[in-house]
């Protein structure tokens, strides 16, 4: 098998410009058997978990009131992460799950954060500028309707996962070049693939992103091109960013 660290990241054709605002028209098979899968606590599958929104890590430095203490995913997605860890063992690393299923209340909190962040970094932004900025890093929950699949954020489905890598030896997260949820171009998955990126830390970030990307892709996940940490399986973004045929298999979910 090829060494993940030596394989450049090449995104599927046509997905580089997609944002989290662009997937809602992808049909979901809401009556399908897959959509009846339960949400499960990923920690029960012996996958490392660190709930980012329940912590004081960057870039937020405080926990969100509506954050979940663990990471919940559809059962098949959890099992696929176990497969990913098997593939990563030979590199001495494993995945560290940061976020999965989100209640709409948490999705709204995160959306509001990115709107405020846009107000800070954009030059005299109009409302549409703020929506475009926030929509690069977060699905818009404002029109959420539990009866309309065109309004469902992917993190509400249990098929979207945010994660990084950590060392098996010391359990420390690997250097990925940017922090989780850093609203900047450096967070784009292929940022360090440029031939000009030859500094020691740049090469380290490139290698680590490649390991994560290729291990996840081999298990059937599709990456969101603006965030090296975000992957989908079975969601509308899985279809949109993976050039797959609809319908998506996961719609909105609830913890029972």
Secondary structure by P-SEA (a helix, b strand, c coil): ccccccccccccccccccccccccccccccccccccccccccccccccccccccccccccccccccccccccccaaaaaaaaaaaaaaccccbbbbbccccccaaaaaaaaaaaaaaaaaccccccaaaaaaaaaacccccccccccccccccccccccbbbbccccccccccccccccccccccccccccccccccccaaaaaaaaaaaaaaaaaaaaccccccccccccccccaaaaaaacccccccccccccc
